[in-house]
């Protein structure tokens, strides 16, 4: 009896199948293929594959809280990072539904540029944001206002820019905000216009927290991910 030369794995090419005495008479290697393997998924089943770059995983997914109609795609690392925070948001929303969604920590120099851009993007997506430019009244004690804002928000985001790194070295208001945020488990760094390596040189503790990076996503896409993270559908 004529035997196939590759009974387990199949043939790697049409020519290999054509030269096989068993398979050549069966119409080529289309009858054979390499075995497929699968592993358990810890993510939403609505996953897609993308090309990827920079050696990162090509697998992109959607977390369980992302709607099926959403076009926002996350990396597996982002889902691992954001899932514990999402769990906290869900708990807090039940206990304290009137809290602001987000407290935005930023450098003073960014208040009319990147910090305002992020604030405006978030609010356009329906996210309520504590932002010092609009929430600290003229003449009000700044540190006390910040303290109240932190206590009244579900999640703290830190916009890490070159100006923010510079402010941290001088131990200004941003440093005080950051100290309080670091004591919580609801902190998300947003690296913008700089790198995690540069942040690590100034604040290793903040750099140890995984977050989002505008070198990989636009500021608009970052805002969309934050919006999905803090929005609880009825």
N, C-alpha and C positions, 0 to 999 in steps of 0.2 A: 504494500500500500504506500502511496506517495505521501510523505509527511511535509508539513509546513516547516520552513527553516526558522520561523520566529513565532512559535505557538503562544508565547506568554505576552510579550510586549508589542507584537505586531511589527510591521515594516515601517522604517523611517522615511521611505520615499517610494514613488511609483516604480522606479527602475528596480529597486530591491524586490518589490512584490512581483514584478514582471519576470524576474529571473528565478523566482521560487517555483518549483515544479508543482506544488499544491495550489498556490494562489493564482498563478497565471491563467489557469482555466476558469477562475471564478470572477474574473472581471477586474482584477487589479487590487491595489492596496486599500481601496475604499471600503472593503469588507472588514478591514482590521484597523485598529487605532490603539494608541497607548492608553493604558488604564488611567482613569481620572481619580483623584484623591480629594477629599474634602475634610475640613476640620470644623469643630463647633464654632459658631459665631456668637460674640457677646454684644453685638450691635443690632440695630434695627435691621430687619430683613430687606428693607428697601435700600440696597447698597449698589454702587456703581463702580466701575473701574476707570481710572483716568491715567494719563501718561506719567504724571509725576515728574519731579526734577530734583537735582541736587542729591541724589542717592536716597531720598526719602521714600517711604512706602507708597506704592502706586495705588493702594487700596483706599478709596474714599467712601465714606458712609454718611448716613443720617442718624442722629441720636433719636431716642424714643420720643422726645418732646417736640421734634420737628414735624410739621404737618406734611402730609403726602404731597401737597401742592407746592411746597417750598422748593426753591431752586438752590438753596444754600447747601453746600457740600462741606463736610468736615473731614479732617484726617482722623485716623484711629487714636492718635495721641491726644488730639483736642477733645475727643469724646471722653477719654479716660480722665482728662483734667477737669472737664466741666460737669461730668455726671454727679460727683459729690456735692458740688455747689448747687446744681439743679435740685437735688434732694433736699438741701437746706431751704432753698427758695420755696419749695412746695410746703414744707413744714411751717415756715414763717408766715406764708400767705394765709394758711388756715388759722393760725393763732393771732396774727396781727395784719389783717387785710388792708389796713389804711396806710401802711408804710410806703415810702417812696421806693421805686424799683431799684434805683442806682444812686450811689454817692460817687461823684467824680472828683478824684484827687488829681491835682495838676500843679505845674509850676506857675507862678504868677506871670511870668513872661509869655506863657502860652494861652492866657485867658482870652485874648482876642483873635487867636489864630487856631492852632490845632485843637485846643481844648474846646473852643466854641464850635468848631466844625463837628467834633464828635458829639457834643451836646445837641446841636441842631439836628444831626442825623438821627440820634436816638429819639428825640422828641417827635420828629416827623414819622417815626415808626410806632408812636404811641407809648413810649417808655417815659415814665416820670423820673426826672433827674434832679438831684440836689447839686446845684452849681453855684459856687460862691458869687459869681458875677450878678446873679439875679436873686439869690436867697439870703445874702448878707446885707441888711439895711445900712444905710449911711449912718455912721456914728455908733453902730452896734459893736460890742466886743467880738472881735473876729474869732478868737479861740473858743469862746463859749458858743458862738453860732455854729462853728465847725463841729464841736462836740455834740450839739443837738442834731445836726445833720447826719452825722455818723450813726447815732442811736436810732434815727428815724428812717433808715434805709436798709433794704434787704441785702444788697450786694455792694461791695466797694470795688471800684475799678481805679487803677493807678495808671495814668497816661505817662509813660516813661519816654521822655525826650531828652535831647542834649541839655536843654534848659533845666529840666527836672534833675538830671544828674548833677548839674552845676549847683543847684539849690541845695541838694542833699549834703554836699560837701561843706556848705555854710551853716547847716543845721537851722534852717528857717522854718516857716509855717508848714511847708510841704513835709519836712522831716517829722514834725509833730503829728500830722495827719497819718503819715505812714506808720508811725510807731503804734498808733491805735489800731489801724487796719491789720497790721501784722499779727496782732493778738487774736484775730478772728480767723475762722475757716471759710470766710466768704470773700476772699480777695482775689482779684484777677488783674495781673499786670498786662498792659497793652504797650508793647514796645513799638515806638514810632520814630523813625529817623535816626535810630541808633541800634545797638545790638545787645543781646544778653551778655556777651563777654564784657562790654563796657559797663553794663549794670552790675555785673559780678564784682568788678573792681571797686565799685562804690558801695553797693549794698548786697553782699552775698546772701543775706537772708531773703530779701525780695527776689533775687535772681533764682533762688531755689524753688520759688513758686512758678509752676508752669502757667502760661497764659496764651495770649494771641500776639501776632507779630504782623505789622503792616508791610513787612518785606515779603510776606507770603500771601497776604490778602490786602485788598484796598481798605481804606478806612471805612468806606461804605459797607463792604462785606463784613468787617469786624462789627460794625453797628448792627447789622442784621443778625449776626450770631448772638450778640448780647441781647437783642430784642427777643429772639426765640428763647433764650435761656431764662429770662425773667417773666415772660408772658405765660400766664396760666389761663388756659381756655376754659370756658364755662361748660 
